[in-house]
Amino acid sequence: MLALAGTNVLAAITFGVIYLVAASRWLTQPAFLASLLVFFVTLTALWVHVERSQPGARDTVSRVGRGALALVLVVIGLPAVALAPLFALQRTLPAAAGLAEVIRPAMVLLMIALALVTAMNAVGTVTVAVVALWARVTRRRGAAP
């Protein structure tokens, strides 16, 4: 489960960086969309690989539960880890420091990244389910005379 959570954190950071670079106008829109697509597919494949390599129960309910728990850990933990220092600095620094202009974009980037990570987990879960169903169907077909 921790490996899945680590994969989700890696994906959130990657998606956040892609959006940050695009928002800074360092990427053209086609380059942004291409990088988003390439990294979404790559990170989903990594998520599926990590999920399938996990030891333990292999039934569908345990797989979905493990993936959901890893996602919940990241959705709750990452905003706390990323935003808590910013809010602490905001209370410490004077308003003239302009930290409010940093917090709002950071929150937006985090929300976009977490939405993409959630979509990545959904696509990964569907992929694992389809592969398991395909293996089950082909196993039955091979066993029949």
N, C-alpha and C positions, 0 to 999 in steps of 0.2 A: 504494500500500500504506500509506503514511503517513496518507493521508486516511481510510482505513478504520480504522487504529489510533486516529486522533484521534476518530472517531465512536464507537469502542468505549470510549475513555476518557470521553467525554462521557456515554455511556450508563451507565457504571459510577458516575460521580459522581451522575448523576440518580437512579439506583436506590438508591444509598447514602443520598442525602438523603431520598428518600421513606421509606425504612425508618427512618431516624433520626427524622424528624418523627413517624412513626406510633408508634415506640417511646417517644417523649416524650409520647405521649397528646395530641398536638395535632390529630390526625386521628381521626375515628371509623373504625370498621372498613369501612363501606361507602365512605366517602371514600377510604380507603387503597386498597381494591380498585379503585375507579374510577380513581384517579390512576395506579395501577400498570398497569392495562389501557390507559389512554389513552397514557401515556408509552411503554409497550412497543410498541404499534402505531405510534406516531409515530416512535420511534427506529428501529424496524425499517424503516419506509418511508424514513427518511433513509439508513440503511445501504444499502438496495437502490439508492437514487438515487446515492449516492456510488460504489458498486461498478459500476454501469452507466455512470457518466460517466468512469471511469478509462480513460486511453489505453493502448494496447498490445494484446497478443494477446486475442482474444475467444473462444478455445475454452474449453470447460468446465473442462478440467484446470487451465489457467492461472488462471481465475477462482476456482476452489475453492482452489488453492494460494495465491493472493494473499490471499484471505479468511482462510485458516487461519494463514498467517504473521502477518497483522495481529493475529489473536486471540492467538496464542502470545506475541507481543511484549507485549501488554497483560496477559495472565495472568501472565507472568513479571515484567515491568517494573513494573506498578502496585503490587503488594505490596512490592517493594523500595523504591520511591520513597515509598510511604505509611508503611510500618512501620519503615524504617531510622532515621528521625529519632526515632521513639518509643523504639526500643530503645537508641539512643545516649543519649537523655535519661534512660532508666531506669538506665543504668550511672552516669550523672553525678549524678543527684539522689538524696537519701536515700530509704529505703523509706517513711518517714513522709509523703512527698509524695503517695503514693497513685497513682502512675502505673500500677501494675498494674491498677487498676480501670478505667483508660482503654484500655489495650492490648487486653484481652480483647474488649470490645465493638467496638473498631475492627477487630479481626481477623474477628469474626463479620459485621459489616457488609460488609467487603471480600469475604468469601467469598460472601455472598448476592448482592452486586452482580456479582461475576464469574460466578456461576452464571446469573444473569439475562442477562448479556451473552452468555454462551455459548449460551443458549437463543435469544436475539435473533439471533445469527449463524446458528444452525441454521435458524430460520424464514426469515431473509433468503436463505440459500443455496437453500432449497427454493423460495422465491418466484421467485428468478432462474432456477432450472432449469425451473420450470413455465412461466414467461413465455417462455423460449427455446424450449421444446418446443412451446408453443402457436403461436408465430410460425413455427416450422418446419412444423408441420402445416397451418396456414392458408396458408402460402406454397406448399406442394405441392398443396393443394386448388385454389388459384387458378390454378396452372400447368396443371392437367389440363383436357382439353377437356370 
